[in-house]
Amino acid sequence: MVALEFIEELHIFKDFAADELNKLLDFCSVEDYQIGESLFLEEDLAKDMWIIMTGIVELRFEMPNTKPTTNESTLSSHHNDIPESQVFGWSCFIPPYQMRLSAYCTSRRCQALKIDATRLNNLMMQDTAIGYKIMRYLVQVVGYRFKQMQEEVGKFIGINMMNSW
């Protein structure tokens, strides 16, 4: 079980009362990783929501029949400096509940909070105030990721335009 003090500082939980946070503690765990280790792989069952606490995690796509992924296949980078960047693994809320990307620790060490999705979903259905707060935050996360994608597409288009001159 994770201590209340450990999660109350996380941006996703800033609007939560202590009694609401206490409902989450039983199904949270802290995981430590070293550089190069995977937190989960593309197509794994999405059983957890993740929050990066320290270090950097990159989400990458896996190329079929190739070597292990590198930073060239990175779609997004997650660290605790940007609040909307902290949360990942939200595939646990969307059918078919499979991870769309792989997650790798890319800093020397990283620490992530892992929240059991089944128990979190049940809590969100039972306590709709908690469910609303979490989903409201996840919409911000999705918006942030969409903005990241727009910037990458813009760079790609710009590079292609310059190379075609």
KOLVOZA-909200 format. One record per atom (N, C-alpha, C, CB): x, y, z; residue number from 1; residue in one letter. Coordinates in steps of 0.05 Angstrom, whole numbers, plus 5000, padded with zeros to 4 digits. Glycine has a CB too. Example, Ala and Ser with C-alpha at 12.3 -4.5 7.8 and 13.67 -1.06 7.14 Angstrom:
# residues 2
((5264,4886,5156),1,a)
((5246,4910,5156),1,a)
((5264,4934,5156),1,a)
((5226,4911,5181),1,a)
((5257,4955,5142),2,s)
((5273,4979,5143),2,s)
((5258,5001,5157),2,s)
((5282,4988,5114),2,s)
***
This chain:
# residues 165
((5017,4976,5000),1,m)
((5000,5000,5000),1,m)
((5018,5025,5000),1,m)
((4981,5000,5025),1,m)
((5010,5045,4985),2,v)
((5024,5070,4983),2,v)
((5014,5089,5005),2,v)
((5020,5082,4954),2,v)
((5032,5105,5015),3,a)
((5025,5125,5035),3,a)
((5010,5149,5023),3,a)
((5050,5135,5050),3,a)
((4992,5160,5037),4,l)
((4976,5183,5028),4,l)
((4995,5206,5020),4,l)
((4957,5192,5051),4,l)
((5015,5211,5035),5,e)
((5034,5233,5029),5,e)
((5047,5230,5002),5,e)
((5055,5235,5051),5,e)
((5049,5205,4994),6,f)
((5063,5198,4969),6,f)
((5047,5207,4944),6,f)
((5068,5169,4967),6,f)
((5020,5205,4946),7,i)
((5004,5212,4922),7,i)
((4990,5239,4924),7,i)
((4984,5190,4918),7,i)
((4988,5251,4947),8,e)
((4973,5275,4949),8,e)
((4987,5299,4935),8,e)
((4969,5282,4978),8,e)
((5012,5297,4929),9,e)
((5027,5318,4915),9,e)
((5025,5316,4885),9,e)
((5056,5318,4923),9,e)
((5014,5294,4875),10,l)
((5012,5290,4846),10,l)
((4990,5308,4835),10,l)
((5006,5260,4840),10,l)
((4996,5320,4812),11,h)
((4978,5340,4801),11,h)
((4950,5329,4795),11,h)
((4990,5351,4775),11,h)
((4948,5304,4786),12,i)
((4922,5292,4780),12,i)
((4904,5291,4805),12,i)
((4926,5263,4769),12,i)
((4916,5290,4829),13,f)
((4900,5288,4853),13,f)
((4899,5314,4869),13,f)
((4912,5266,4871),13,f)
((4906,5336,4857),14,k)
((4907,5362,4872),14,k)
((4880,5370,4883),14,k)
((4918,5383,4854),14,k)
((4858,5363,4869),15,d)
((4831,5371,4878),15,d)
((4818,5350,4896),15,d)
((4814,5377,4855),15,d)
((4832,5329,4903),16,f)
((4821,5308,4919),16,f)
((4823,5314,4949),16,f)
((4834,5281,4913),16,f)
((4802,5307,4963),17,a)
((4802,5308,4993),17,a)
((4817,5284,5003),17,a)
((4773,5310,5004),17,a)
((4826,5285,5028),18,a)
((4841,5263,5040),18,a)
((4825,5237,5040),18,a)
((4849,5270,5069),18,a)
((4799,5239,5046),19,d)
((4782,5214,5046),19,d)
((4780,5202,5018),19,d)
((4754,5220,5057),19,d)
((4780,5219,4997),20,e)
((4779,5208,4970),20,e)
((4806,5195,4963),20,e)
((4773,5231,4949),20,e)
((4828,5207,4971),21,l)
((4854,5195,4966),21,l)
((4857,5168,4980),21,l)
((4877,5214,4974),21,l)
((4847,5167,5005),22,n)
((4849,5142,5020),22,n)
((4835,5119,5006),22,n)
((4837,5146,5048),22,n)
((4814,5125,4990),23,k)
((4800,5104,4975),23,k)
((4818,5092,4953),23,k)
((4774,5115,4963),23,k)
((4838,5107,4944),24,l)
((4855,5098,4923),24,l)
((4879,5082,4932),24,l)
((4865,5122,4907),24,l)
((4887,5086,4957),25,l)
((4913,5076,4966),25,l)
((4916,5046,4964),25,l)
((4917,5084,4995),25,l)
((4894,5031,4969),26,d)
((4896,5002,4969),26,d)
((4903,4990,4942),26,d)
((4870,4991,4978),26,d)
((4898,5004,4921),27,f)
((4904,4992,4895),27,f)
((4925,5008,4879),27,f)
((4879,4990,4878),27,f)
((4942,5022,4894),28,c)
((4965,5036,4882),28,c)
((4991,5022,4891),28,c)
((4966,5066,4890),28,c)
((5010,5021,4873),29,s)
((5036,5011,4880),29,s)
((5057,5028,4866),29,s)
((5039,4980,4872),29,s)
((5081,5028,4877),30,v)
((5103,5043,4866),30,v)
((5122,5024,4853),30,v)
((5117,5061,4887),30,v)
((5130,5029,4828),31,e)
((5148,5012,4813),31,e)
((5173,5028,4806),31,e)
((5134,5001,4787),31,e)
((5196,5015,4809),32,d)
((5222,5027,4802),32,d)
((5233,5013,4778),32,d)
((5242,5025,4826),32,d)
((5245,5029,4760),33,y)
((5256,5018,4735),33,y)
((5284,5031,4730),33,y)
((5238,5024,4711),33,y)
((5300,5017,4715),34,q)
((5326,5026,4706),34,q)
((5325,5032,4676),34,q)
((5349,5004,4713),34,q)
((5345,5047,4667),35,i)
((5345,5055,4639),35,i)
((5343,5030,4621),35,i)
((5371,5070,4633),35,i)
((5326,5032,4601),36,g)
((5322,5010,4581),36,g)
((5301,4990,4589),36,g)
((5348,4996,4578),36,g)
((5292,4990,4614),37,e)
((5271,4970,4622),37,e)
((5244,4980,4612),37,e)
((5271,4967,4652),37,e)
((5227,4960,4605),38,s)
((5200,4967,4596),38,s)
((5181,4965,4619),38,s)
((5191,4948,4573),38,s)
((5162,4984,4620),39,l)
((5141,4984,4639),39,l)
((5118,4966,4629),39,l)
((5130,5012,4645),39,l)
((5113,4968,4603),40,f)
((5094,4950,4589),40,f)
((5100,4951,4560),40,f)
((5064,4959,4595),40,f)
((5089,4932,4545),41,l)
((5094,4931,4516),41,l)
((5068,4935,4500),41,l)
((5107,4903,4509),41,l)
((5071,4944,4476),42,e)
((5049,4948,4458),42,e)
((5033,4921,4456),42,e)
((5059,4957,4429),42,e)
((5007,4923,4457),43,e)
((4988,4901,4455),43,e)
((4985,4886,4482),43,e)
((4997,4882,4434),43,e)
((5000,4893,4503),44,d)
((4995,4882,4529),44,d)
((4967,4889,4538),44,d)
((5016,4891,4550),44,d)
((4955,4873,4555),45,l)
((4930,4880,4567),45,l)
((4934,4905,4584),45,l)
((4919,4856,4584),45,l)
((4917,4925,4580),46,a)
((4918,4950,4595),46,a)
((4905,4947,4622),46,a)
((4905,4974,4578),46,a)
((4921,4938,4641),47,k)
((4910,4932,4668),47,k)
((4914,4955,4688),47,k)
((4923,4907,4678),47,k)
((4930,4975,4680),48,d)
((4937,4996,4699),48,d)
((4938,5023,4686),48,d)
((4964,4990,4712),48,d)
((4934,5044,4703),49,m)
((4939,5071,4695),49,m)
((4966,5078,4709),49,m)
((4916,5091,4703),49,m)
((4983,5093,4695),50,w)
((5010,5099,4705),50,w)
((5014,5129,4709),50,w)
((5031,5088,4686),50,w)
((5029,5136,4729),51,i)
((5036,5164,4734),51,i)
((5066,5165,4740),51,i)
((5020,5176,4758),51,i)
((5081,5180,4724),52,i)
((5110,5182,4727),52,i)
((5115,5200,4751),52,i)
((5124,5192,4702),52,i)
((5132,5191,4769),53,m)
((5139,5207,4793),53,m)
((5167,5219,4791),53,m)
((5136,5189,4818),53,m)
((5186,5203,4782),54,t)
((5213,5213,4778),54,t)
((5224,5200,4753),54,t)
((5231,5207,4802),54,t)
((5242,5214,4739),55,g)
((5254,5203,4715),55,g)
((5238,5208,4690),55,g)
((5258,5173,4719),55,g)
((5245,5194,4669),56,i)
((5232,5198,4643),56,i)
((5224,5171,4632),56,i)
((5252,5213,4624),56,i)
((5200,5170,4621),57,v)
((5189,5147,4607),57,v)
((5181,5156,4579),57,v)
((5164,5135,4623),57,v)
((5189,5140,4559),58,e)
((5182,5145,4532),58,e)
((5162,5124,4522),58,e)
((5206,5146,4513),58,e)
((5142,5134,4508),59,l)
((5123,5116,4495),59,l)
((5131,5112,4466),59,l)
((5093,5126,4496),59,l)
((5135,5087,4457),60,r)
((5145,5081,4431),60,r)
((5128,5060,4417),60,r)
((5174,5070,4433),60,r)
((5128,5062,4390),61,f)
((5115,5041,4375),61,f)
((5135,5020,4368),61,f)
((5101,5053,4350),61,f)
((5126,4995,4366),62,e)
((5143,4972,4359),62,e)
((5141,4966,4330),62,e)
((5136,4947,4377),62,e)
((5163,4964,4316),63,m)
((5163,4957,4288),63,m)
((5164,4926,4286),63,m)
((5187,4970,4273),63,m)
((5146,4914,4270),64,p)
((5147,4885,4267),64,p)
((5173,4875,4255),64,p)
((5123,4876,4250),64,p)
((5182,4853,4265),65,n)
((5206,4839,4255),65,n)
((5231,4856,4254),65,n)
((5200,4829,4227),65,n)
((5234,4873,4274),66,t)
((5258,4890,4275),66,t)
((5271,4888,4302),66,t)
((5251,4920,4269),66,t)
((5293,4902,4305),67,k)
((5308,4902,4331),67,k)
((5291,4916,4352),67,k)
((5335,4917,4327),67,k)
((5300,4915,4377),68,p)
((5285,4930,4398),68,p)
((5282,4960,4391),68,p)
((5299,4926,4425),68,p)
((5262,4972,4402),69,t)
((5257,5000,4396),69,t)
((5280,5018,4406),69,t)
((5231,5009,4409),69,t)
((5281,5041,4393),70,t)
((5301,5062,4400),70,t)
((5286,5088,4403),70,t)
((5324,5064,4380),70,t)
((5300,5109,4410),71,n)
((5287,5135,4413),71,n)
((5276,5145,4386),71,n)
((5307,5155,4424),71,n)
((5284,5133,4364),72,e)
((5273,5141,4338),72,e)
((5244,5133,4335),72,e)
((5290,5128,4315),72,e)
((5235,5114,4350),73,s)
((5207,5106,4349),73,s)
((5190,5117,4372),73,s)
((5205,5075,4349),73,s)
((5201,5138,4385),74,t)
((5187,5151,4407),74,t)
((5165,5169,4397),74,t)
((5207,5167,4425),74,t)
((5142,5166,4408),75,l)
((5120,5184,4401),75,l)
((5115,5205,4422),75,l)
((5094,5168,4398),75,l)
((5121,5199,4448),76,s)
((5119,5219,4469),76,s)
((5137,5212,4492),76,s)
((5090,5222,4478),76,s)
((5145,5233,4506),77,s)
((5163,5230,4529),77,s)
((5148,5240,4554),77,s)
((5190,5246,4524),77,s)
((5151,5226,4576),78,h)
((5136,5233,4600),78,h)
((5154,5236,4624),78,h)
((5115,5211,4606),78,h)
((5150,5258,4638),79,h)
((5166,5264,4662),79,h)
((5148,5280,4680),79,h)
((5192,5278,4655),79,h)
((5158,5284,4705),80,n)
((5141,5297,4725),80,n)
((5141,5327,4723),80,n)
((5149,5289,4752),80,n)
((5157,5339,4705),81,d)
((5158,5369,4703),81,d)
((5133,5381,4691),81,d)
((5182,5376,4686),81,d)
((5120,5367,4673),82,i)
((5096,5377,4660),82,i)
((5072,5360,4670),82,i)
((5098,5375,4628),82,i)
((5054,5372,4685),83,p)
((5032,5357,4698),83,p)
((5017,5339,4678),83,p)
((5013,5375,4711),83,p)
((5010,5349,4655),84,e)
((4994,5333,4636),84,e)
((5011,5310,4624),84,e)
((4983,5350,4614),84,e)
((5037,5312,4627),85,s)
((5055,5291,4617),85,s)
((5058,5268,4636),85,s)
((5082,5304,4611),85,s)
((5050,5271,4661),86,q)
((5055,5251,4682),86,q)
((5039,5226,4678),86,q)
((5049,5263,4709),86,q)
((5014,5228,4668),87,v)
((4996,5205,4666),87,v)
((4998,5192,4639),87,v)
((4967,5215,4672),87,v)
((4999,5166,4639),88,f)
((4998,5150,4614),88,f)
((4986,5123,4620),88,f)
((5027,5147,4602),88,f)
((4980,5108,4599),89,g)
((4968,5082,4602),89,g)
((4937,5085,4604),89,g)
((4978,5068,4627),89,g)
((4927,5106,4593),90,w)
((4898,5110,4594),90,w)
((4882,5092,4575),90,w)
((4890,5138,4588),90,w)
((4897,5074,4562),91,s)
((4883,5053,4546),91,s)
((4866,5035,4565),91,s)
((4903,5036,4531),91,s)
((4872,5036,4590),92,c)
((4857,5019,4610),92,c)
((4828,5028,4612),92,c)
((4870,5020,4637),92,c)
((4821,5051,4600),93,f)
((4793,5061,4601),93,f)
((4779,5058,4574),93,f)
((4793,5090,4609),93,f)
((4793,5048,4554),94,i)
((4782,5047,4527),94,i)
((4784,5019,4515),94,i)
((4797,5067,4509),94,i)
((4761,5008,4507),95,p)
((4762,4981,4494),95,p)
((4779,4982,4470),95,p)
((4734,4972,4487),95,p)
((4794,4962,4463),96,p)
((4795,4935,4474),96,p)
((4814,4931,4498),96,p)
((4802,4916,4452),96,p)
((4820,4953,4511),97,y)
((4837,4952,4536),97,y)
((4864,4939,4530),97,y)
((4822,4936,4558),97,y)
((4877,4948,4509),98,q)
((4904,4940,4502),98,q)
((4922,4964,4500),98,q)
((4904,4923,4475),98,q)
((4947,4961,4508),99,m)
((4966,4983,4505),99,m)
((4971,4988,4475),99,m)
((4992,4977,4520),99,m)
((4970,5012,4467),100,r)
((4975,5020,4439),100,r)
((5004,5024,4433),100,r)
((4959,5045,4433),100,r)
((5020,5030,4454),101,l)
((5049,5035,4451),101,l)
((5063,5020,4474),101,l)
((5055,5065,4452),101,l)
((5090,5019,4472),102,s)
((5106,5008,4493),102,s)
((5118,5030,4509),102,s)
((5129,4990,4481),102,s)
((5123,5026,4535),103,a)
((5134,5046,4552),103,a)
((5162,5037,4562),103,a)
((5115,5052,4576),103,a)
((5182,5054,4560),104,y)
((5209,5048,4568),104,y)
((5220,5070,4586),104,y)
((5227,5044,4543),104,y)
((5234,5062,4606),105,c)
((5249,5080,4623),105,c)
((5273,5090,4607),105,c)
((5258,5067,4650),105,c)
((5276,5116,4603),106,t)
((5298,5127,4588),106,t)
((5317,5144,4604),106,t)
((5288,5142,4564),106,t)
((5311,5147,4629),107,s)
((5330,5161,4647),107,s)
((5345,5139,4663),107,s)
((5315,5181,4666),107,s)
((5365,5147,4678),108,r)
((5381,5128,4693),108,r)
((5363,5111,4711),108,r)
((5402,5142,4710),108,r)
((5344,5124,4724),109,r)
((5324,5110,4740),109,r)
((5298,5125,4737),109,r)
((5333,5109,4770),109,r)
((5276,5111,4740),110,c)
((5250,5124,4742),110,c)
((5232,5109,4761),110,c)
((5236,5126,4714),110,c)
((5213,5124,4771),111,q)
((5194,5113,4790),111,q)
((5166,5121,4781),111,q)
((5200,5123,4820),111,q)
((5148,5101,4781),112,a)
((5121,5106,4771),112,a)
((5101,5095,4791),112,a)
((5117,5093,4743),112,a)
((5079,5109,4793),113,l)
((5057,5099,4809),113,l)
((5039,5084,4790),113,l)
((5041,5123,4822),113,l)
((5032,5060,4798),114,k)
((5016,5042,4781),114,k)
((4989,5038,4796),114,k)
((5031,5014,4777),114,k)
((4967,5044,4782),115,i)
((4941,5042,4794),115,i)
((4925,5021,4780),115,i)
((4926,5070,4793),115,i)
((4915,5001,4795),116,d)
((4900,4979,4783),116,d)
((4874,4990,4770),116,d)
((4892,4958,4806),116,d)
((4872,4986,4744),117,a)
((4850,4997,4729),117,a)
((4823,4986,4736),117,a)
((4855,4994,4699),117,a)
((4821,4960,4741),118,t)
((4795,4948,4747),118,t)
((4784,4960,4773),118,t)
((4798,4918,4750),118,t)
((4801,4962,4793),119,r)
((4792,4973,4819),119,r)
((4787,5003,4816),119,r)
((4813,4968,4840),119,r)
((4803,5017,4800),120,l)
((4799,5045,4796),120,l)
((4772,5050,4781),120,l)
((4822,5058,4780),120,l)
((4767,5034,4761),121,n)
((4741,5037,4746),121,n)
((4717,5032,4765),121,n)
((4740,5018,4723),121,n)
((4719,5011,4782),122,n)
((4698,5006,4801),122,n)
((4694,5029,4820),122,n)
((4704,4980,4816),122,n)
((4716,5040,4830),123,l)
((4714,5063,4848),123,l)
((4701,5087,4834),123,l)
((4741,5071,4859),123,l)
((4709,5092,4809),124,m)
((4698,5114,4794),124,m)
((4668,5111,4789),124,m)
((4712,5117,4767),124,m)
((4658,5086,4786),125,m)
((4629,5082,4783),125,m)
((4615,5085,4809),125,m)
((4624,5053,4771),125,m)
((4627,5076,4831),126,q)
((4615,5079,4857),126,q)
((4615,5107,4868),126,q)
((4629,5061,4877),126,q)
((4637,5121,4863),127,d)
((4640,5149,4873),127,d)
((4643,5167,4849),127,d)
((4664,5152,4893),127,d)
((4621,5177,4839),128,t)
((4622,5192,4814),128,t)
((4638,5219,4816),128,t)
((4594,5198,4804),128,t)
((4641,5229,4840),129,a)
((4657,5254,4843),129,a)
((4686,5247,4837),129,a)
((4654,5265,4873),129,a)
((4696,5225,4847),130,i)
((4723,5216,4841),130,i)
((4726,5210,4811),130,i)
((4731,5191,4858),130,i)
((4706,5196,4800),131,g)
((4706,5190,4771),131,g)
((4707,5215,4754),131,g)
((4682,5173,4764),131,g)
((4692,5235,4762),132,y)
((4691,5260,4747),132,y)
((4719,5274,4748),132,y)
((4670,5279,4758),132,y)
((4731,5275,4772),133,k)
((4757,5288,4775),133,k)
((4778,5275,4758),133,k)
((4765,5289,4804),133,k)
((4778,5248,4758),134,i)
((4798,5233,4743),134,i)
((4794,5237,4713),134,i)
((4798,5204,4750),134,i)
((4769,5234,4704),135,m)
((4763,5237,4675),135,m)
((4768,5266,4666),135,m)
((4735,5228,4669),135,m)
((4762,5285,4682),136,r)
((4767,5313,4675),136,r)
((4797,5317,4670),136,r)
((4757,5333,4697),136,r)
((4813,5305,4688),137,y)
((4842,5308,4685),137,y)
((4852,5293,4660),137,y)
((4856,5297,4710),137,y)
((4841,5269,4655),138,l)
((4849,5253,4631),138,l)
((4842,5268,4605),138,l)
((4836,5226,4632),138,l)
((4821,5283,4605),139,v)
((4815,5299,4581),139,v)
((4837,5320,4576),139,v)
((4787,5313,4584),139,v)
((4848,5331,4597),140,q)
((4871,5350,4595),140,q)
((4895,5335,4584),140,q)
((4877,5363,4622),140,q)
((4900,5311,4594),141,v)
((4922,5294,4584),141,v)
((4919,5288,4554),141,v)
((4924,5268,4600),141,v)
((4896,5280,4546),142,v)
((4891,5274,4518),142,v)
((4895,5300,4501),142,v)
((4862,5263,4513),142,v)
((4885,5322,4510),143,g)
((4889,5348,4496),143,g)
((4919,5354,4494),143,g)
((4875,5370,4511),143,g)
((4934,5350,4515),144,y)
((4963,5354,4514),144,y)
((4976,5336,4493),144,y)
((4975,5350,4542),144,y)
((4969,5311,4493),145,r)
((4980,5292,4473),145,r)
((4973,5300,4445),145,r)
((4971,5264,4479),145,r)
((4949,5310,4441),146,f)
((4941,5318,4414),146,f)
((4957,5342,4406),146,f)
((4910,5325,4414),146,f)
((4962,5361,4424),147,k)
((4979,5384,4418),147,k)
((5008,5375,4410),147,k)
((4980,5403,4442),147,k)
((5018,5356,4425),148,q)
((5045,5345,4419),148,q)
((5045,5333,4390),148,q)
((5053,5323,4439),148,q)
((5024,5318,4384),149,m)
((5022,5306,4358),149,m)
((5021,5327,4336),149,m)
((4998,5287,4356),149,m)
((5005,5348,4340),150,q)
((5003,5370,4321),150,q)
((5031,5382,4316),150,q)
((4984,5391,4330),150,q)
((5046,5387,4337),151,e)
((5072,5399,4334),151,e)
((5091,5381,4318),151,e)
((5085,5404,4362),151,e)
((5090,5355,4323),152,e)
((5107,5336,4308),152,e)
((5099,5335,4279),152,e)
((5105,5308,4321),152,e)
((5073,5335,4273),153,v)
((5064,5334,4245),153,v)
((5073,5360,4232),153,v)
((5033,5331,4244),153,v)
((5071,5383,4245),154,g)
((5079,5408,4234),154,g)
((5109,5408,4227),154,g)
((5073,5431,4254),154,g)
((5125,5397,4246),155,k)
((5154,5395,4240),155,k)
((5159,5378,4216),155,k)
((5169,5384,4265),155,k)
((5146,5355,4215),156,f)
((5149,5336,4193),156,f)
((5142,5349,4166),156,f)
((5132,5311,4197),156,f)
((5119,5362,4165),157,i)
((5111,5376,4141),157,i)
((5130,5398,4133),157,i)
((5082,5388,4144),157,i)
((5140,5413,4153),158,g)
((5159,5434,4147),158,g)
((5185,5424,4136),158,g)
((5165,5450,4172),158,g)
((5195,5402,4147),159,i)
((5220,5389,4137),159,i)
((5216,5379,4109),159,i)
((5229,5366,4156),159,i)
((5193,5367,4104),160,n)
((5188,5357,4076),160,n)
((5186,5380,4057),160,n)
((5162,5341,4076),160,n)
((5174,5402,4065),161,m)
((5172,5426,4047),161,m)
((5200,5437,4041),161,m)
((5154,5448,4060),161,m)
((5217,5439,4061),162,m)
((5244,5450,4057),162,m)
((5260,5431,4039),162,m)
((5258,5454,4084),162,m)
((5257,5405,4043),163,n)
((5273,5386,4027),163,n)
((5264,5384,3998),163,n)
((5271,5359,4039),163,n)
((5239,5393,3992),164,s)
((5229,5391,3965),164,s)
((5236,5415,3948),164,s)
((5200,5386,3965),164,s)
((5248,5435,3960),165,w)
((5256,5460,3945),165,w)
((5277,5454,3926),165,w)
((5264,5482,3963),165,w)
***
